[in-house]
Amino acid sequence: MAKILRGLNGREYPVELQADFTPHNRFGDGVRTNTPAAVESRAVLARRLRGHALGPVRLVPKDPAQP
């Protein structure tokens, strides 16, 4: 399920919420994003996502090999 998140810095980040445990997501359930700018705001977005319905959420770089 895709979603656009707005960071505290005003930027928008396309993210993909995933509820499955997959090998390419080494942190388990979480959010993957393919925007380099999101890496610099990972902590900010993680704070905004805390308490999300999926449970603990972490931001990890999206694997370019995945569609």
C-alpha atoms as an extended CHARMM CRD file, in Angstrom:
* protein
*
        67  EXT
         1         1  MET       CA              0.0000000000        0.0000000000        0.0000000000  PROA      1               0.0000000000
         2         2  ALA       CA              1.5870000000        3.2340000000       -1.1570000000  PROA      2               0.0000000000
         3         3  LYS       CA              1.3890000000        6.5060000000        0.6930000000  PROA      3               0.0000000000
         4         4  ILE       CA              2.8010000000       10.0260000000        0.4870000000  PROA      4               0.0000000000
         5         5  LEU       CA              4.2160000000       11.3240000000        3.7540000000  PROA      5               0.0000000000
         6         6  ARG       CA              5.0760000000       14.9630000000        4.4150000000  PROA      6               0.0000000000
         7         7  GLY       CA              8.1640000000       15.4080000000        6.5500000000  PROA      7               0.0000000000
         8         8  LEU       CA              8.5760000000       18.1390000000        9.1400000000  PROA      8               0.0000000000
         9         9  ASN       CA             10.9090000000       19.8270000000        6.6470000000  PROA      9               0.0000000000
        10        10  GLY       CA              7.9770000000       20.2230000000        4.2160000000  PROA      10              0.0000000000
        11        11  ARG       CA              9.1800000000       17.6330000000        1.7030000000  PROA      11              0.0000000000
        12        12  GLU       CA              6.9200000000       14.8600000000        0.4770000000  PROA      12              0.0000000000
        13        13  TYR       CA              8.1440000000       11.2750000000        0.5000000000  PROA      13              0.0000000000
        14        14  PRO       CA              6.5050000000        8.4230000000       -1.4060000000  PROA      14              0.0000000000
        15        15  VAL       CA              6.6540000000        5.3680000000        0.8340000000  PROA      15              0.0000000000
        16        16  GLU       CA              5.4230000000        1.8250000000        0.6140000000  PROA      16              0.0000000000
        17        17  LEU       CA              3.9380000000        0.3400000000        3.7670000000  PROA      17              0.0000000000
        18        18  GLN       CA              4.4090000000       -3.3800000000        3.9780000000  PROA      18              0.0000000000
        19        19  ALA       CA              3.0620000000       -5.7470000000        6.5680000000  PROA      19              0.0000000000
        20        20  ASP       CA              4.9270000000       -8.8560000000        5.4710000000  PROA      20              0.0000000000
        21        21  PHE       CA              8.3410000000      -10.0250000000        6.5970000000  PROA      21              0.0000000000
        22        22  THR       CA             10.5240000000      -10.2350000000        3.5030000000  PROA      22              0.0000000000
        23        23  PRO       CA             14.2400000000      -10.9770000000        3.1370000000  PROA      23              0.0000000000
        24        24  HSD       CA             14.9940000000       -7.6450000000        1.4220000000  PROA      24              0.0000000000
        25        25  ASN       CA             13.5090000000       -5.7520000000        4.3740000000  PROA      25              0.0000000000
        26        26  ARG       CA             16.0400000000       -6.7120000000        7.0240000000  PROA      26              0.0000000000
        27        27  PHE       CA             14.1880000000       -4.8550000000        9.7750000000  PROA      27              0.0000000000
        28        28  GLY       CA             10.9560000000       -6.7870000000        9.3240000000  PROA      28              0.0000000000
        29        29  ASP       CA              7.6630000000       -4.9350000000        9.0810000000  PROA      29              0.0000000000
        30        30  GLY       CA              8.1930000000       -1.3730000000        8.0500000000  PROA      30              0.0000000000
        31        31  VAL       CA              8.3280000000        1.2930000000        5.4240000000  PROA      31              0.0000000000
        32        32  ARG       CA             10.5470000000        1.3040000000        2.3720000000  PROA      32              0.0000000000
        33        33  THR       CA             11.2020000000        4.4270000000        0.3600000000  PROA      33              0.0000000000
        34        34  ASN       CA             13.0740000000        5.0030000000       -2.8740000000  PROA      34              0.0000000000
        35        35  THR       CA             13.7900000000        8.7100000000       -2.3960000000  PROA      35              0.0000000000
        36        36  PRO       CA             17.3630000000        9.6030000000       -1.3940000000  PROA      36              0.0000000000
        37        37  ALA       CA             16.0650000000       12.6910000000        0.4230000000  PROA      37              0.0000000000
        38        38  ALA       CA             14.1160000000       10.4440000000        2.7750000000  PROA      38              0.0000000000
        39        39  VAL       CA             17.3290000000        8.9520000000        4.1060000000  PROA      39              0.0000000000
        40        40  GLU       CA             18.3260000000       12.2990000000        5.6230000000  PROA      40              0.0000000000
        41        41  SER       CA             14.9240000000       12.6020000000        7.3140000000  PROA      41              0.0000000000
        42        42  ARG       CA             14.5980000000        8.9570000000        8.3410000000  PROA      42              0.0000000000
        43        43  ALA       CA             14.4640000000        9.7920000000       12.0470000000  PROA      43              0.0000000000
        44        44  VAL       CA             11.9100000000       12.5610000000       11.5190000000  PROA      44              0.0000000000
        45        45  LEU       CA              9.6000000000       10.3120000000        9.5150000000  PROA      45              0.0000000000
        46        46  ALA       CA             10.0520000000        7.4280000000       11.9300000000  PROA      46              0.0000000000
        47        47  ARG       CA              8.9070000000        9.6940000000       14.7650000000  PROA      47              0.0000000000
        48        48  ARG       CA              5.8220000000       10.7100000000       12.7590000000  PROA      48              0.0000000000
        49        49  LEU       CA              5.0380000000        7.0600000000       12.0060000000  PROA      49              0.0000000000
        50        50  ARG       CA              5.4320000000        5.8470000000       15.5850000000  PROA      50              0.0000000000
        51        51  GLY       CA              2.2460000000        4.1360000000       16.6610000000  PROA      51              0.0000000000
        52        52  HSD       CA              1.1730000000        3.3180000000       13.0900000000  PROA      52              0.0000000000
        53        53  ALA       CA             -1.3780000000        0.5240000000       12.7090000000  PROA      53              0.0000000000
        54        54  LEU       CA              1.3320000000       -1.8450000000       11.4910000000  PROA      54              0.0000000000
        55        55  GLY       CA              3.0940000000       -1.5460000000       14.8270000000  PROA      55              0.0000000000
        56        56  PRO       CA              6.7250000000       -0.4590000000       15.1560000000  PROA      56              0.0000000000
        57        57  VAL       CA              7.7610000000        1.1570000000       11.8900000000  PROA      57              0.0000000000
        58        58  ARG       CA             11.2460000000        1.7780000000       10.5590000000  PROA      58              0.0000000000
        59        59  LEU       CA             12.3910000000        3.4040000000        7.3400000000  PROA      59              0.0000000000
        60        60  VAL       CA             14.8140000000        1.4170000000        5.2270000000  PROA      60              0.0000000000
        61        61  PRO       CA             16.1390000000        2.1970000000        1.7490000000  PROA      61              0.0000000000
        62        62  LYS       CA             14.0690000000        0.5130000000       -0.9500000000  PROA      62              0.0000000000
        63        63  ASP       CA             15.8720000000       -2.2990000000       -2.7110000000  PROA      63              0.0000000000
        64        64  PRO       CA             16.2460000000       -1.1910000000       -6.3690000000  PROA      64              0.0000000000
        65        65  ALA       CA             16.0050000000       -4.8390000000       -7.4560000000  PROA      65              0.0000000000
        66        66  GLN       CA             12.3980000000       -4.9800000000       -6.2400000000  PROA      66              0.0000000000
        67        67  PRO       CA              9.6500000000       -3.6430000000       -8.5440000000  PROA      67              0.0000000000
